[in-house]
Amino acid sequence: MNHSDPIPQPTPQPARRGIPLPLGKPFWVYVLLAAITIVFIIEQTMPLFANAIIPLLPPFYAGVTPADFQGGSTSNLVLVLLGANFRPLVEQGQVWRFFTSMFLHIGFQHILFNAYALFIFGAETERIFGRTRFLIIYILSGLFGSLASFAFSGATISAGASGAIFGVVGMQVAYFYRYRDMLGTFGRSRLINVGIIVVINIFFGISMPGIDNWAHMGGLISGTLIALKFMPEYKLVDPYTTPRMIDATSPLKQAWVPLLATALLAAGTFALVGG
């Protein structure tokens, strides 16, 4: 090379530009937090009204005394009265307990942990999925978690929002897996982080007594599978002027997904509980 020749310069690379995603504002997560808080207050105050409640109870509860109400949210009687998932009563046709048990909690530690997890995971997930998708998957995951608990946990009393919350975690697993390439390093790192959280929680659920791991697994698996087909479908618009992503579909167009999930839930309930 002649020293008089100009030194070649590298070709400048175009600057990377972030494209905003269509994110909503959380709403249902706050409604759900308020609901579980109100129900927990009711649980805690039930012992105050024991004498008025006992005469109204059906024959199934014959022989209970005000002492059975003591402990509030840790009282088996209070939990069952307010709708905990309890096999003997579900087998009598009270399948509505699969739903009501999602709003009950056993002790302060239980509700504090679940409320924190719901806020941390739920607010972000509702922003991503939108209000309709978030609420539908939350409820369906909770119901599948209750069904799994009924099927595999025996005649224990089960309560808590954790099955539905694990469904929310499953939504994040599905989302960051689906868009791991589009979101680049951020998306892949989030997928790994969520996966680690899942593994840690499953480990604790297996190794510690008193944790309904079947409800967790039922919520996680159902939430992940439903979300894989019931999430925003991004499309780039105005790429040369003001590029942005939009959700090219709507929950109504994807309605077959929750409808199919509901049909499977109903079939599973009928098979396990009976008509």
MOJOPE-V184730 format. One record per pair of residues at least 4 apart in sequence whose C-alpha atoms are under 7 Angstrom apart, sorted by the first residue. I is the first residue (numbers start at 0). J is the second residue. Records with the same first field share a line. If there is no record, write none. Layout:
I: J  J
This chain:
18: 242  243  244
19: 243  244
20: 243  244  245
21: 244  245  246
22: 126  127
23: 126  127  129
24: 126
25: 122  125  126
26: 30  130
27: 31  130  134
28: 32  118  121  122
29: 33
30: 34
31: 35
32: 36  114
33: 37
34: 38
35: 39  102  103
36: 40
37: 41
38: 42  102  103
39: 43  72  103  104
40: 44
41: 45
42: 71  72  77
43: 71  72
44: 71
45: 49  68  71
46: 65  68  69  71
48: 52
49: 53  65  68
50: 65
52: 56
56: 60
63: 67
67: 74  76
68: 74  76  77
69: 74
70: 74
71: 77
72: 77  78  104  105  106
73: 105  106
74: 78
75: 79
76: 80
77: 81
78: 82  83
79: 83  85
82: 96  99  100
83: 96  99  100  103  156  157  158
84: 96  97  100  156  157  158
85: 89  154  155  156  157
86: 90  149  154
87: 91  154
88: 92  93
89: 93  94  96
90: 272
95: 99
96: 100
97: 142  145  146
98: 142
100: 158  159
101: 141  158  159  160
102: 159  160
103: 158  159
104: 109  110  158  159
105: 109
106: 110
107: 111
108: 112
109: 113
110: 114
111: 115
112: 116
113: 117  160  161
114: 118
115: 119
116: 120
117: 121  164
118: 122
120: 124  167  168
121: 125  167
122: 126
123: 127
124: 128  171
125: 129  130  133
128: 132  133  230  231
129: 133
130: 134
131: 135
132: 136  229  250
133: 137
134: 138
135: 139
136: 140  222
137: 141  163  166  167
138: 142  163
139: 143
140: 144  162  163  166  218  221  222
141: 145  160  162  163  218
142: 146
143: 147  217  218  221  264
144: 148  162  213  214  215  216  217  218
145: 149  214
146: 150  268
147: 151  213  214  217
148: 152  211  213  214
149: 153
151: 213
152: 213
160: 164
161: 165  215
162: 166  214  215  217  218
163: 167  218
164: 168
165: 169  215  218  219
166: 170  218  219  221  222  223
167: 171  222
168: 172  219
169: 173  219  220  222  223
170: 174  222  223  226
171: 175
172: 176  190  193  223
173: 177  223  226  227
174: 178
175: 179  186  187  189  190
176: 190
178: 182  186
179: 183  186  187
182: 186
183: 187
184: 188
185: 189
186: 190
187: 191
188: 192
189: 193
190: 194
191: 195
192: 196
193: 197
194: 198
195: 199
196: 200
197: 201
198: 202
199: 203
200: 204
201: 205
202: 206
203: 207
204: 210  212
205: 212
211: 215
212: 216
213: 217
214: 218
215: 219
216: 220
217: 221
218: 222
219: 223
220: 224
221: 225
222: 226
223: 227
225: 229  256
226: 230
228: 256
229: 253  256
231: 246  248
232: 246  247  248
233: 244  245  246  247
234: 244  245  246  247
235: 242  243  244  245
236: 242  243  244
237: 241  242  243
238: 242
248: 252
249: 253
250: 254
254: 258
255: 259
256: 260
257: 261
258: 262
259: 263
260: 264
261: 265
262: 266
263: 267
264: 268
265: 269
266: 270
267: 271
268: 272
269: 273  274
